[in-house]
Amino acid sequence: MRRKTSKNKEWRDHYSIQAKKENFPARSVYKLKEIQQKYNLIKKGYRVLDLGCSPGSWLIYAAELTGKKGWVIGVDLKPLSVKIPSNAKVYTADIFSIDDEFYELTGKKFNVILSDMAPATTGNKSVDAARSFNLCEAALLISQKTLMPGGSFVCKIFQGEDFNKFSDSVKAGFKKSRIFKPKSSRKASKEIYIIGLDKN
C-alpha cells in the first residue's frame, strides 16, 4: 500500500510541478491541453466562454490559443487572483443566475464553450453526481443560447445515474459528440468530459 501511495504522489506532483514551471495556476490545464491536441477546438481569432474559470488555467491557455484577435470570457463565483491576458475578461457571477443582462455584456456569438465546473463535494457519490449534473445542464443551456452554429462544447461531468441523460442531451444539440477521459485526470476521479462538436 505504501508503495502505491508513493507512486500516486509522484504522478500527482508531475502535473503540479509542470503547471508551476509553465506559470499556470493549476494542473487542470493539462486536461484542456489533451482535449485541444485531440480535437483542435480552439483556433486563432475565436471567441471562447469559460464557465467556472477559477483558478484561471483554462482561461489563460484558451487565451493563448485564440491569440490577440480572439477573446476569452470567464465566469466564476470566485474572483480570480491571477493576472489574466489582455484578450480575456472575467465576470464574477452565479452560473444559475445568468440572464439577458449578462449576455448584453458578453455577447452571444461564441465559437467554443468550456465548462470545467465541479460542485462543492460532499463525499456522497450520488449527491455529488447529481450536483455535477445540475451544473452541466446549466452549462448546456448557456451553450444553446450563446454558441454559434458549428461551435464546440466541452463539459466536465461526474459519472452517475444522470450521465447518459446528459450525454443524450448533448448528442441532440450537436452533429457529433465524444466522451473523453484525459490522462491527466486522477485515476480515482469520477470526472469525465463530454464534447459536443459542430452545433446544429
Phi, psi and omega per residue, in radians:
M1 nan -0.717 -3.122
R2 -1.078 -0.745 -3.115
R3 -1.068 -0.725 -3.134
K4 -1.114 -0.745 3.126
T5 -1.067 -0.728 3.137
S6 -1.073 -0.747 3.130
K7 -1.102 -0.762 -3.140
N8 -1.090 -0.659 -3.136
K9 -1.114 -0.785 3.123
E10 -1.072 -0.749 -3.112
W11 -1.091 -0.748 3.103
R12 -1.120 -0.805 -3.063
D13 -1.097 -0.593 -3.115
H14 -0.950 -0.851 -3.115
Y15 -1.267 -0.666 3.139
S16 -1.137 -0.761 3.124
I17 -1.130 -0.756 3.132
Q18 -1.075 -0.728 3.136
A19 -1.077 -0.725 3.131
K20 -1.106 -0.753 3.127
K21 -1.059 -0.674 -3.073
E22 -1.598 0.143 3.089
N23 1.111 0.655 2.991
F24 -1.821 2.458 -3.087
P25 -1.223 -0.281 -3.127
A26 -2.672 2.737 -3.120
R27 -1.205 -0.236 -3.109
S28 -1.067 -0.321 -3.141
V29 -1.011 -0.536 -3.073
Y30 -1.249 -0.378 3.045
K31 -1.172 -0.799 3.113
L32 -1.180 -0.632 3.102
K33 -1.058 -0.724 3.112
E34 -1.127 -0.729 3.118
I35 -1.099 -0.766 -3.137
Q36 -1.120 -0.739 -3.141
Q37 -1.087 -0.625 -3.087
K38 -1.431 -0.676 -2.985
Y39 -2.013 -0.207 3.094
N40 0.866 0.958 -3.035
L41 -1.396 -0.677 -3.018
I42 -1.750 2.188 -3.086
K43 -2.203 2.900 -3.141
K44 -0.972 2.371 3.093
G45 1.459 -0.035 -3.106
Y46 -1.301 2.718 2.973
R47 -1.826 2.201 -3.042
V48 -2.169 2.398 3.042
L49 -1.950 2.140 -3.090
D50 -1.929 1.814 -3.103
L51 -1.541 2.240 -3.070
G52 1.282 0.890 -2.914
C53 -1.376 -0.250 3.135
S54 -1.170 2.456 0.123
P55 -1.530 0.051 2.987
G56 2.065 -0.048 -3.087
S57 -1.093 -0.804 -3.131
W58 -1.145 -0.706 -3.136
L59 -1.056 -0.827 -3.116
I60 -1.113 -0.788 -3.131
Y61 -1.156 -0.739 3.124
A62 -1.090 -0.665 3.126
A63 -1.160 -0.598 3.046
E64 -1.096 -0.740 -3.080
L65 -1.220 -0.654 -3.099
T66 -1.323 -0.440 -3.109
G67 1.287 3.136 -3.033
K68 -1.141 -0.424 3.131
K69 -1.491 -0.143 3.089
G70 -1.637 -3.120 -3.086
W71 -2.653 2.348 3.119
V72 -2.181 2.221 3.088
I73 -1.981 2.250 3.121
G74 -1.925 2.583 3.096
V75 -2.327 2.329 3.068
D76 -2.778 2.749 3.050
L77 -1.154 -0.560 -3.103
K78 -1.775 2.435 3.014
P79 -1.216 2.627 3.135
L80 -1.417 2.522 3.140
S81 -1.820 0.077 -3.123
V82 -1.870 2.768 3.074
K83 -1.263 2.319 -3.123
I84 -1.875 2.714 -3.129
P85 -1.109 2.798 -3.097
S86 -1.167 -0.390 3.137
N87 -1.708 0.504 3.115
A88 -2.381 2.675 3.082
K89 -2.510 2.511 -3.105
V90 -2.124 2.366 3.052
Y91 -1.997 2.374 3.060
T92 -1.593 1.977 -3.067
A93 -2.762 2.746 3.055
D94 -1.541 2.182 -3.076
I95 -1.016 -0.487 -3.123
F96 -1.450 -0.128 -3.093
S97 -1.979 0.181 -3.135
I98 -1.167 2.287 -3.069
D99 -2.341 -3.001 -3.086
D100 -1.067 -0.560 3.126
E101 -1.084 -0.688 3.106
F102 -1.134 -0.764 -3.129
Y103 -1.140 -0.505 3.074
E104 -1.134 -0.603 3.122
L105 -1.296 -0.724 -2.982
T106 -1.663 -0.368 -2.983
G107 1.431 3.036 -3.053
K108 -2.131 -0.084 -3.022
K109 -1.737 1.487 3.110
F110 -1.820 2.519 3.070
N111 -1.480 -0.567 -3.105
V112 -2.465 2.399 3.011
I113 -2.106 2.242 -3.127
L114 -1.972 2.418 3.021
S115 -2.402 1.885 3.036
D116 -1.880 0.456 -3.075
M117 -1.168 2.516 3.052
A118 -2.419 2.496 3.140
P119 -1.333 2.867 2.943
A120 -1.152 2.057 -3.010
T121 -1.433 2.606 -3.106
T122 -1.871 -0.293 -3.015
G123 1.659 -0.280 3.062
N124 -1.590 1.962 -3.017
K125 -1.036 -0.681 -3.128
S126 -1.171 -0.754 3.129
V127 -1.144 -0.780 -3.126
D128 -1.109 -0.714 3.124
A129 -1.142 -0.681 3.125
A130 -1.143 -0.710 3.118
R131 -1.164 -0.679 3.093
S132 -1.089 -0.752 3.124
F133 -1.038 -0.717 3.131
N134 -1.092 -0.721 3.094
L135 -1.121 -0.724 3.139
C136 -1.114 -0.721 3.107
E137 -1.090 -0.693 3.110
A138 -1.126 -0.731 3.129
A139 -1.123 -0.718 -3.138
L140 -1.164 -0.669 3.102
L141 -1.086 -0.742 3.105
I142 -1.114 -0.694 -3.141
S143 -1.144 -0.623 3.123
Q144 -1.128 -0.529 -3.106
K145 -1.532 -0.488 -2.930
T146 -2.111 -0.206 -3.081
L147 -1.496 2.301 3.133
M148 -1.227 2.681 3.023
P149 -0.963 2.377 -3.096
G150 1.538 -0.090 -3.107
G151 -1.323 3.004 -3.076
S152 -2.117 2.663 -3.075
F153 -2.351 2.234 3.110
V154 -2.130 2.178 -3.052
C155 -2.452 2.218 3.058
K156 -1.465 2.386 3.083
I157 -2.422 2.530 3.016
F158 -1.456 2.306 -3.124
Q159 -1.176 2.257 -3.137
G160 -2.903 -2.878 -3.023
E161 -1.213 -0.329 3.132
D162 -1.635 0.042 -3.060
F163 -1.021 -0.867 -3.114
N164 -1.121 -0.631 3.117
K165 -1.079 -0.795 -3.139
F166 -1.193 -0.721 3.115
S167 -1.011 -0.733 3.119
D168 -1.134 -0.639 3.112
S169 -1.119 -0.696 3.105
V170 -1.169 -0.771 3.124
K171 -0.987 -0.643 -3.088
A172 -1.204 -0.454 -3.057
G173 -1.743 -0.103 -3.068
F174 -2.329 2.673 3.141
K175 -1.207 -0.559 3.111
K176 -2.391 2.629 3.022
S177 -2.443 2.639 -3.121
R178 -2.371 2.648 3.033
I179 -1.973 2.268 -2.998
F180 -2.410 2.268 3.059
K181 -2.006 1.854 -3.125
P182 -1.121 2.585 3.077
K183 -1.114 -0.505 -3.107
S184 -1.380 -0.102 3.004
S185 -1.225 2.503 3.083
R186 -1.135 2.381 -3.026
K187 -1.054 -0.568 -3.126
A188 -1.364 -0.189 -3.063
S189 -1.261 2.498 3.093
K190 -1.550 0.048 -3.085
E191 -1.305 2.558 3.051
I192 -2.637 2.749 -3.094
Y193 -1.940 2.344 3.019
I194 -1.875 2.243 -3.049
I195 -2.057 2.144 3.058
G196 -1.737 2.236 -3.109
L197 -2.061 2.343 3.063
D198 1.131 1.318 -3.113
K199 -1.038 2.410 3.129
N200 -1.126 nan nan
